[in-house]
Amino acid sequence: MTPAIAIILARAGSKGVPGKNIAPLAGRPCIGWSIAHALGSARVGLVAVSSDDPRALDIARAMGARAIERPAELAHDSARIDDAARHAAEALGVAPDDPRPLAILYANVPVRPARLTDAALALLEHARADSVQSYARAGKFHPWWIARLDGAGRVSPWEGDVLNHGVFRRQDLPPAFVPDGGVIALTARALFGHAGAAPGPHAFFGRERRGIESATVALPGEHSTVVDIDEPTDLLVAAAVLGARATSEGQAGTPSTP
């Protein structure tokens, strides 16, 4: 097993929740939970934070992660994550033929299963894939239940001719999955566009793509889904989950862990 490099992306700007990456959350800054998760992952040998926010970089240094200053042209709200990840990888001396796997983590995800990054990296190695992305199972927002509303409020199927595909019980829906932002594990070859994928915004995933359902790797009693901070109510959810975790660990007489 070649130790992986975890790259945590932490852009300063956010329209939905200003300053979300450094917002205090259950006793540490939001980004601190991603840093602690990466540092606690058995398959990760190096943790780095890429950010245009000096405060996020100070947190990274204080927690023992490498700090990489991201240039302004890679930090606006339409900048692509693969460009930022490539910049960070190059700053760490990673080349396209580097054998070390990479794990991209988002700083605005304070809650993810503890084993998620390790599980994604293990699948990347076992499947000899170009990338592994984490997914959540779709529930009531299943694609079969997506509809169109016109200006007069008339309802029609998003696709096909039958509304809801004729399914009205959630348990009768076929499994469907959506990326949850928990982790993207990938090879350097894929990140640098050498994996034979067609050009496009997702070319850095390569051709051999795999997925992992985050809930399947959660430990017993652990919150099984990823919580990312995109709007203010997400901070409340994350605080509740992390607070419950601390209470559970305290009652068990064990020290708090990331």
N, C-alpha and C positions, 0 to 999 in steps of 0.2 A: 504494500500500500504506500503510494507516494503521498506525503502530506499535502493537503490542499491549501490554497490561498483564499481567504474570505475577503471580499471587497464589499464594504458597506457604503451605499450611496446616500448622501445626506445633503440635498440641495437646500439652500437657505430659504428661498422664496416659496410661499404657499398661499394661494388665494382662499382656499376653503378654511384652513386652520393656520393662521400666521404663526410662525415659530414652532410648529408642531414637533419638529425633530428634537428640540431641546426643552420642550415643555416638561415640567415636573410631573412625574407619574409614579405613584406608589413608591416613593422614596428615592427615585433616581430619574435623570432625564430620560425622555422617551428613547433616544438613540442608545442610551446605556444598556437597555434590555437586549438590543440586537448585538451590541459589542459583547455583553456577557454570554449570550447564546453562542456566538462564534468562538469565543475563548474556551467555552466548555464543551465544544464539539471535538470528539476524539480524532476525527479525520482531518481536522484543520491544524495546520502548523504555523500559519501567519495570518494575522488579522490586520486589515488596513481600512481606514475611513477616508473616503474622497468627499470633500466638501468645499464650498465657497464661503462657509460660515466659520469664522475664527473660533466661535464659542463651541461649535461641534468638534472642531479639531483639538481644542484644549481638552474636551471631555475624552476624546480618543487617547490622547497622550497620557492623561491621568489614569486611564484604565489599562494601559499597556499595549495599545494598538498603534500601528503606524499611521501618521497623519499625512495626507496628500492634498495639497492645495489645488482645487479645481479652477481652471481658468473661466472667466466670465462667459466666453462663447460656448461653454459646455454646461452652463448653469442657469440658462433661462428656461421658461416654462414649456418651450417646444423642443428643447434639446433632447436627444435620444439617449436612453440609458446605456446602449452598447457603446456609444462614443465616449461617454464618461467612464465606463468600465475599461475600455481599451486604454484610455489615458492613464488610469490608475495602474493597470497591468504593466504598461510600458515604464511607468515611474518606479515600479518594483523590479524592473529588469526582466519581465516576462516577454518571450518571443513566441512566434506562432508554433515553433516546434518544441516548446517547453513541455516536459512531461507532467508537470504539476497541474492537477485539476483546479478549477476555480469555482467559487460559490459566490453568487451575487445576492446580497441581502439589502433590503430597504430599511432605512433608519426609522421610518414611520410605522414599523410593524413591531410593537412591543410584546406581542403574544404569538407564539408559534410553538408547536410540540417540541420538547427538548431534543428529541432524536431526529428531527426533520432534516436538518442539513446532513447529518451523517448518513441517513437513509438514502437521500438523493445522491450523495457522492458514491455510496455503495452500489446503487443501481447503475450509475454512470459507468463505473468500472466493470461491473458484472456483465452489462449488456453491450459494452464497448460502444456506447452511444456518443453522439455529439453533444447532447444536452438532456437534462432532466428538469422538468418544471413541476412545481407543486400545484395541486388542484383541490378545490372543494366541490362536493357533490351539490348539484343544483336542487333546490327544494321547490318552494312555491313560485319561484321565478324561472321555472323550467322553460326552455325555448318553445315547447309545444303549447304553452299557455300565454305566449306573447301574442298580442292582438294589435290591430290598427284602429285608431279613432279619427274620423274625418271632422271637418269643421262643424258639422251638425250633430256630432256625437254618435254617429253610426259606427257600429262595431263590425269588423271583418277580420278574418284570419290574417296573421302575418304572412303566412305562406299556405298554399293549397286552397281548398274550397270548404273545408270543415273546421269550424271554430273549435279550438282546443284539441284538434285531432280526435274529437269524440271522446276524450278522456276527462273525467271530472273528479277522480279520486287520485290523490298524490301518489299513493302506493302503486297505482297502475302505470305510472309514467316510466319509460325506459331510463336507465341510468344516463345522466348527462353531467358534465363537469365543466367548471370554469376556473381559470387561473386565480389563485388566491393571494399571490404576492409573498408567499412564505419563503421561497428560495428558488433560485435558478442555478443549477450545477451544470458546468459545461467545460469543454476542453479549450485550451488556448487556441488550438487549430480552428475551432468553430468561432470563437470570439473574434479572431482576426480574419474571418472570411475565407478560410482555406479548407472548408469541409464540403464543398461542392453544392451548397445551397443556391437556389435562384436568388438574384439580387432583390432587395426589398428590405423593409424595416425589421423583419424577423429573420433575416439571413444568418444572424449570429447564433441562432439555435442550431444551425447545421441541417443536414438531411435526416440523420438518424435521431429522431426526437423521441423521448420517453416522458411519461408523466407518473407522478406519484400522488395518491390521495392522502392529504395531510392527516386526516382523522385515523387512518389505518396504522400510523406509527406512534400514536399517542400512548403514553403510559397509563396504567390503570389509575383512575381518579384524576387524570390530568385533563385540562380543558383541551378539547380535541380539534378545535378549529383555529384558524389564523385570524387575528384581529389587526386590521390596518387602520391608521388614523387618516381619514379623508374628510370628516366633518366633526363638529364639536361633540355630538353624541357618542362618537367612537371613543373619545377620551373617557367618557363615563363607563362604557362597557369594559374597556381595558383596565381601568382602575378597579372595577368590581372583580374582574377575573384575577388580577394580580393580588388584590387584597385578600381574596378567598384563598389563593395559593399560600400566601404568607401565614394566614391563620391556620390552615391545615398543617403546614410544616411546623408551626409553633406548637400546636397541640400534639404533634407526633414526637416532639422533643428533638427535632433535627434542625440544623442550621438552615437558613434561607439560601436557596441556590437559584441561579438564573434559569 
